[in-house]
Amino acid sequence: MSTCDGRKAQYQPLPARRAALRAPLALALAASLTLLWGCSAGLSPARPAPAQPVSPAPSPVAPGPQDTARVALIGERARLNPGIAPIPNASTAKYEAFEDNSWQRVAEHPVSTFSANVDTGSYANVRRFINRGQLPPKDAVRVEELVNYFGFEAAGPAPDARDPFKVQAQVMASPWQPDRGLIRITLKGKDVAKATLPPANLVFLVDVSGSMGPDDRLPLVQSALKLLTAQLRPQDRVSLVTYASGSHVVLPPTPGDQKERIQLAIEQLRAGGGTYGEGGIRLAYAQARDAFIKEGINRVLLATDGDLNIGVTDPRILKALVEEQRKSGVSLTTLGVGDSNYNEALMKRLADAGDGSYHYLDSLQEAHKVLVNEMTSTLAPIAQDLKLQVEFNPATVAEYRLIGYELHALKREDFNNDQVDAGDIGAGHQVTALYEFVPQGARGSVDPLRYGSDAPAEHAAPGGAGKPNELAWVKLRYKYPGQPTSQLSELPVARPASLPAVTTLDPDARFAVAVAAWGQWLRGGTLMGDYGPAQFLPLARDARGEDRFGHRAEFARLAELSASLKR
């Protein structure tokens, strides 16, 4: 072809060139109109679906309040726009499903048994939802974790006391049912100064998979671990293990006074790849065993969103793995982060199985609370396998219900079985349990039996009939750290001449009741009648007390926001 012929081929006549240009423009215009039509119906353009875990937890996913409307929106969009990819589900978060404790007749079931729990993750996670303008899923709300998030001013045990904690019981009228009562059982562990803690062997186990990329995940974990690093002493040791598509030792055991080296290792972490959680857990425990400190603190701190997709992902198998590893004397604390793919059910199970506690980090401020202000409570156990058993007196109490602790219920015979695992409490930890009860003679919620053992109170229990001044008998079993045999502690709950109103009691009692009421209300509970924000908000505001860190003032704001979201 000549040069002239080439130019002829290159430069088409004007009509032909216009036609050639119109074809791609028409396609682009059609795509734009389709997209705009979808948006005019209140719909978002398609976006890539998030990575889905290979093996979800067996517990059901608790949907958020917006999920039903969202599913309807997705279906309508798919029907009207078959050519546009559907919007993926906004959340694959997993929470352990449970139902609220029900009323029990004392004549049929006089004994209530449960494991102590010092987890606080539920409160921080609920706070995240509310601060983002959403109500939390029902199963994200665990009343005992909301109440135990806040400290109280009661004194701890005397220096020469046998038990490493002090137990007290307080009786009052129920604010939502004045003819019924509340029993508030509090336990406060002995405090230990940071300087007197035994040497610590800590393994930071960090998920650096691709899902940890956002600022509220790996970057937040890095900042949190640097806060803890600043608290370390020369006698402490720190290792850093990561997992993504594989697992790696980033930092071998390093003395706590080599802070620059530890912080540099933390700062160099980057997110990417799959999530081989099983391999990370095994490697972290191996590191902890290699650097084990006899009579010291030996603990793995796992920071993750819990979204596993490589290796073993079945939470039951992972729980069994942690249960086996804890026999070596190494405990596990979980620090949860993330939102849409957050597997809280796994975080809580692993912490419970690992003789540790579960926390959720929604901010650096929360990390400071858990790893700095409450460092001794988080790291140093003072009592292990702590169980509580409450026996109600049928001569004075007709019915009762435990508020919260649904996921920590134990069988009656488990109380005396030292092979049954239960919760651990750390130095300075504070635990609160609340029971609502129906006094004998008051109207209850459960009809008596026509047949069986539901006899009149004066004949139901000869022992109880002889103790008209007692409402209940509280027993606690615990082990000193590292010991195989449990110790028993007991406490009677005296029956007052009359039930004092909550508003007449100390600020700690008033505030605990307000938080418990908020939690039941958030879960949509039906056992408080019409009691709601109009009642528990003033109760909380009037019980702020000293509030050194502003946590109680923050609670009042959150409760008010949640009330506006529920209208």
Summary of the structure (lengths in Angstrom):
residues: 567
radius of gyration: 28.5
end to end distance: 78.8
largest distance: 119.9
contacts: 1888
relative contact order: 0.16
helix: 37%
strand: 22%
